[in-house]
């Protein structure tokens, strides 16, 4: 599942989407979420970040999901990205996986996170206070 949404990301809801299956086939469920951190620069102190689509974000996310499923043994993949203004302390993105293997879960999650950093379809603008 992939989504580019203006709504806050809820890690508990994400976990429910990836939770251990009733048939017991998932031995590892991993969630990684990135938050906006406060940083000082010559422009001031970061108070948030604005994310805007400059391409087909959903297609970009689906391509990442496909690569993850092709590269590792995963039963579920969840890729969430925020749009609009995200304030310090709020979740920017979430990569979640469910797998029978912790090695595959960690490797796929790392790949998803690194892929988020390279997304061509989202423009980022720092907001300073």
Protein Blocks (a to p, Z undefined) as FASTA:
>chain_A
ZZddfbdcdfklmmmmmmccfklpafbdcdddddddddddfkbccfbdcdddfbdfklmm
mmmmmmmmmmpccfbdcddddehjddehiafbdcddddfbfklmmmmmmmmmmmmmmomk
bccddddZZ
